[in-house]
Amino acid sequence: MDAGLDFLPRESFLVTLTHPIGFTDGLTSIAVAQHGAVSRAQALASGLTDRRISGNLRSRRWQRPHPGVYVTFTGPLPYLTRVWAALRYAGDSATVSHETAGYLQGLLDDPPSCVHLTIGEHRRVRPQRGLVLHRARGVETKRHPARDPPQTRIEDTVLDLLDHQTCVDDVVALITRACQRRLTTAPRLAEAIARRSRCRWRALCIDVLGDVVAGVQSALERRYVSSVERAHGLPRGRRNVSEGPTNRRRYRDVRYDPFRTVVELDGSAAHPPENRAVDQARDNDVVEQEGAPLRYGWASVAGRPCESAGQVARVLQQRGWTGRPRPCGPGCTLRGTHR
């Protein structure tokens, strides 16, 4: 079981369930395995009667978070208890997914306020407070074969979360985080994308994953040329020839030789932690004053191309470029460059 999650340890349930009124040994083991949550069907199958179930509820030894589902202890419900209660309510085919799966798998650091489950596209389950239901075909093929509680494979969790992102920065951060934390690999994510007929951000994901797989910055460099340099009318930089050993070859530098300016698109920038873009923007402000190379990664090139173009243009102008950058379109945020 994942360490650090907010749930009562299994021993707590054993203490709570050692000598309860109206319990059976079979139900005790089920409740421990499911962090205190049991379905009505499980309680009846273990030998409890309707009278004993009602007695536990009336005496408030049990709680009823959803219709037909009971929690066999008092007090606030830890997150994993809420997850199991939701699963028992939605039925055996339900699978933990999206933000809830991301939290349980270590992709997200904080538990979501609601429990997210995926059920078959034709199933009908009544909505409940604190429960978000997603419908999908072939949910069984996305379920991890061994994880408990039942949950989507990490690759499907990532893709499910990507479908709901609205910001390029968040897409890049999610992909790189999954690989940085060694929850999955770029090839496995690429295979999962290929299996899906519909995948939001497909082109961006393929670019980022291709960069991670190869260990080079060619995809990032292409994005820099199209989204930063060419789109904003900057002078064409000279690309370095490849460098480094074959298995770790890099294509990182964009050189503006007449203006003594270098833009680095290096490995550490292409695999940024969540706050790398902010750090780069801060460091690049210093570059404008001190003349060191500018450094950009995926979040800056794909997520903030106009801001990055403005920064490069200011440095080039300070070092002799007499041109002027142009907006890339009606919504361009290019600012702070004057000629």
Residue pairs with C-beta under 8 A, 6 or more apart in sequence:
1 148
2 104
2 105
2 106
5 79
5 80
5 103
5 104
5 111
6 78
6 79
6 80
6 111
7 35
7 78
7 79
7 80
7 81
8 35
8 36
8 73
8 78
8 81
10 32
10 35
12 73
13 31
13 32
13 35
13 36
13 72
13 73
14 28
14 32
16 36
16 72
16 73
17 23
17 28
17 31
17 32
17 72
17 73
18 28
20 28
20 56
20 61
20 72
21 52
21 55
21 56
21 59
21 61
22 48
22 52
22 53
22 55
22 56
23 48
23 72
24 46
24 47
24 48
26 46
26 47
27 38
27 42
27 43
27 46
27 47
27 48
30 38
30 42
30 46
31 37
31 38
31 72
34 84
34 88
34 149
35 78
35 80
35 81
35 83
35 84
36 71
36 72
36 73
36 81
36 84
37 65
37 69
37 70
37 71
37 72
37 81
37 84
37 85
37 87
37 88
38 69
38 70
38 72
38 88
39 68
39 69
39 70
39 88
39 89
40 53
40 68
40 69
40 70
41 68
42 88
43 53
43 70
44 50
44 53
53 62
53 70
56 62
56 70
56 72
57 63
57 64
57 70
60 74
61 72
61 73
61 74
62 70
62 71
62 72
62 73
63 70
63 71
63 73
63 74
63 77
64 70
64 71
65 71
65 77
65 82
65 85
65 89
66 85
66 86
66 88
66 89
66 128
66 131
67 89
67 126
67 128
68 88
68 89
69 85
69 88
69 89
71 77
71 81
71 85
77 85
79 103
79 111
80 149
82 115
82 130
83 96
83 100
83 104
83 115
83 149
84 149
86 94
86 115
86 117
86 128
86 130
86 131
87 94
87 96
87 117
87 149
87 150
89 125
89 128
89 131
90 117
90 119
90 125
90 131
90 133
91 119
91 123
91 125
93 119
93 120
93 123
93 139
93 140
94 117
94 118
94 119
94 125
94 150
95 117
95 118
95 119
95 139
95 142
95 143
95 150
95 151
95 152
96 104
96 115
96 116
96 117
96 118
96 149
96 150
96 151
96 152
97 116
97 117
97 118
97 134
97 142
97 151
97 152
97 156
97 157
97 160
98 116
98 118
98 132
98 134
98 157
98 160
98 161
98 164
99 108
99 112
99 114
99 116
99 161
100 111
100 112
100 114
100 115
100 116
100 117
100 151
101 107
101 116
101 151
101 152
101 157
101 160
102 108
102 157
102 158
102 161
103 109
103 110
103 111
103 112
104 147
104 149
104 151
105 147
105 151
105 154
105 157
105 183
106 181
106 183
107 154
107 157
107 158
107 161
107 174
107 177
107 178
107 181
107 183
113 130
114 130
114 131
114 132
115 130
115 131
115 132
116 132
116 134
117 131
117 132
117 133
117 134
118 133
118 134
118 135
118 136
118 139
118 142
118 152
118 160
119 125
119 133
119 134
119 135
119 136
119 139
120 135
120 136
120 137
120 139
121 135
121 136
121 137
123 135
125 133
127 133
134 160
136 142
142 152
142 153
142 156
143 150
143 151
143 152
143 153
144 150
144 151
144 152
144 153
144 154
151 157
152 160
153 192
154 178
154 183
154 184
155 184
155 188
155 189
155 191
155 192
156 192
158 174
158 175
158 178
158 184
158 189
158 192
159 189
159 192
159 193
159 196
159 199
161 174
162 171
162 174
162 175
162 199
162 200
162 201
162 205
163 199
163 200
165 171
165 174
165 200
165 201
167 303
168 204
168 299
168 302
168 303
169 277
169 299
169 302
169 303
169 304
171 201
171 204
171 205
171 208
172 204
172 208
172 272
172 298
172 299
172 302
172 303
173 272
173 274
173 299
175 189
175 205
175 208
175 209
175 212
176 208
176 212
176 271
176 272
176 298
177 274
178 184
178 189
179 185
179 186
179 189
179 212
179 271
180 271
180 273
186 209
186 210
186 212
186 213
187 213
189 205
189 209
190 206
190 209
190 210
190 213
193 199
193 202
193 205
193 206
193 209
199 205
204 302
207 219
207 220
207 222
207 223
207 302
208 219
208 298
210 218
210 219
211 217
211 218
211 219
211 220
211 270
211 298
212 270
212 271
215 247
215 248
215 249
215 250
215 267
216 242
216 249
216 250
216 251
217 250
217 251
217 252
217 265
217 266
217 267
217 270
218 251
220 265
220 269
220 270
220 297
220 298
220 301
221 239
221 251
221 252
221 254
221 265
223 298
223 301
223 302
224 254
224 263
224 265
224 296
224 301
227 301
227 302
227 305
227 328
228 234
228 296
228 301
228 305
228 308
228 309
228 312
229 235
229 236
229 237
229 254
229 309
229 312
230 236
231 305
231 309
231 328
232 305
232 306
232 309
232 310
232 313
232 325
232 326
232 327
232 328
232 332
232 334
233 323
233 324
233 325
233 326
234 309
234 312
234 313
234 316
234 323
234 325
235 256
235 258
235 259
235 316
235 321
235 323
237 254
237 255
237 256
237 263
238 254
238 255
238 256
238 257
239 251
239 253
239 254
239 255
240 251
240 252
240 253
240 254
240 255
242 249
242 250
242 251
243 249
243 250
243 251
243 252
244 250
250 266
250 267
251 265
252 264
252 265
252 266
252 267
253 262
253 263
253 264
253 265
253 293
254 262
254 263
254 264
254 265
255 261
255 262
255 263
256 262
256 263
256 316
256 321
258 320
258 321
259 315
259 316
259 319
259 320
259 321
260 291
260 319
261 293
261 294
261 312
261 315
261 316
261 319
262 293
262 294
263 293
263 294
263 295
263 296
263 312
264 293
264 294
264 295
264 296
265 295
265 296
265 297
265 301
266 295
268 297
269 276
269 280
269 295
269 296
269 297
269 298
269 300
270 297
270 298
271 297
272 280
272 297
272 298
272 299
276 297
276 299
277 297
277 299
277 300
277 303
277 304
280 295
280 296
280 297
280 299
280 300
281 300
281 304
281 307
281 311
283 295
284 294
284 295
284 296
284 311
286 292
287 293
287 294
287 315
288 311
288 314
288 315
288 318
294 311
294 312
294 315
296 308
300 307
300 308
301 308
305 328
306 327
306 328
306 332
306 333
306 334
307 333
307 334
307 335
309 325
309 328
309 334
310 325
310 334
310 335
310 336
310 337
313 321
313 324
313 325
313 334
313 337
314 336
314 337
316 323
317 323
317 337
317 339
322 339
323 339
324 337
324 338
324 339
325 334
325 337
326 334
327 334
328 334
